[in-house]
């Protein structure tokens, strides 16, 4: 069994921002999204992952713990 722990991602509203230039809207990632991606990648790197891809049937269970 493999157990991975990740931090909670920012809310959907905090992932992108919109600006308008010359009448065109542009979406860009926020600092919160960039920080989460960096932190989640670091968390996965320090946890022991299998060396090879998993073969055969796989079951996934997700448990979410919200901070108080």
NUMIGU-72101 format. One record per residue (C-alpha): chain; residue in one letter; x, y, z. Coordinates in nm, 3 decimals. Example, Ala and Ser with C-alpha at 12.3 -4.5 7.8 and 13.67 -1.06 7.14 Angstrom:
residues 2
ATOM   cadena   residuo         u         v         w
ATOM        A         A     1.230    -0.450     0.780
ATOM        A         S     1.367    -0.106     0.714
This chain:
residues 68
ATOM   cadena   residuo         u         v         w
ATOM        A         X     0.000     0.000     0.000
ATOM        A         X     0.122     0.350    -0.086
ATOM        A         X     0.009     0.646     0.124
ATOM        A         X     0.068     1.002     0.004
ATOM        A         X    -0.005     1.320     0.194
ATOM        A         X    -0.046     1.654     0.017
ATOM        A         X    -0.137     2.004     0.135
ATOM        A         X    -0.482     2.136     0.047
ATOM        A         X    -0.488     2.334    -0.278
ATOM        A         X    -0.610     2.693    -0.291
ATOM        A         X    -0.974     2.748    -0.383
ATOM        A         X    -1.067     2.764    -0.751
ATOM        A         X    -1.113     3.139    -0.724
ATOM        A         X    -0.753     3.179    -0.605
ATOM        A         X    -0.594     2.985    -0.894
ATOM        A         X    -0.622     3.240    -1.174
ATOM        A         X    -0.663     3.612    -1.220
ATOM        A         X    -0.796     3.800    -1.520
ATOM        A         X    -0.668     4.121    -1.678
ATOM        A         X    -0.788     4.307    -1.985
ATOM        A         X    -0.555     4.471    -2.234
ATOM        A         X    -0.658     4.618    -2.566
ATOM        A         X    -1.004     4.471    -2.515
ATOM        A         X    -0.874     4.116    -2.473
ATOM        A         X    -0.905     3.918    -2.152
ATOM        A         X    -0.604     3.724    -2.028
ATOM        A         X    -0.599     3.462    -1.752
ATOM        A         X    -0.280     3.406    -1.560
ATOM        A         X    -0.185     3.186    -1.262
ATOM        A         X    -0.164     3.348    -0.921
ATOM        A         X     0.121     3.323    -0.673
ATOM        A         X    -0.097     3.094    -0.459
ATOM        A         X    -0.120     2.844    -0.748
ATOM        A         X     0.253     2.858    -0.816
ATOM        A         X     0.332     2.813    -0.444
ATOM        A         X     0.092     2.518    -0.416
ATOM        A         X     0.245     2.344    -0.720
ATOM        A         X     0.594     2.396    -0.576
ATOM        A         X     0.492     2.275    -0.229
ATOM        A         X     0.298     1.973    -0.357
ATOM        A         X     0.592     1.872    -0.576
ATOM        A         X     0.829     1.900    -0.279
ATOM        A         X     0.593     1.695    -0.058
ATOM        A         X     0.582     1.418    -0.320
ATOM        A         X     0.959     1.415    -0.361
ATOM        A         X     1.026     1.364     0.010
ATOM        A         X     0.775     1.078     0.034
ATOM        A         X     0.879     0.734    -0.081
ATOM        A         X     0.731     0.659    -0.420
ATOM        A         X     0.766     0.328    -0.607
ATOM        A         X     1.058     0.303    -0.849
ATOM        A         X     0.844     0.147    -1.124
ATOM        A         X     0.490     0.210    -1.250
ATOM        A         X     0.221     0.015    -1.065
ATOM        A         X     0.085    -0.282    -1.258
ATOM        A         X    -0.248    -0.452    -1.213
ATOM        A         X    -0.567    -0.336    -1.042
ATOM        A         X    -0.547    -0.018    -0.833
ATOM        A         X    -0.784     0.113    -0.566
ATOM        A         X    -0.772     0.477    -0.455
ATOM        A         X    -0.905     0.615    -0.128
ATOM        A         X    -0.902     0.988    -0.061
ATOM        A         X    -0.929     1.131     0.288
ATOM        A         X    -0.947     1.510     0.322
ATOM        A         X    -0.868     1.679     0.652
ATOM        A         X    -0.951     2.048     0.673
ATOM        A         X    -0.767     2.273     0.917
ATOM        A         X    -0.978     2.416     1.199
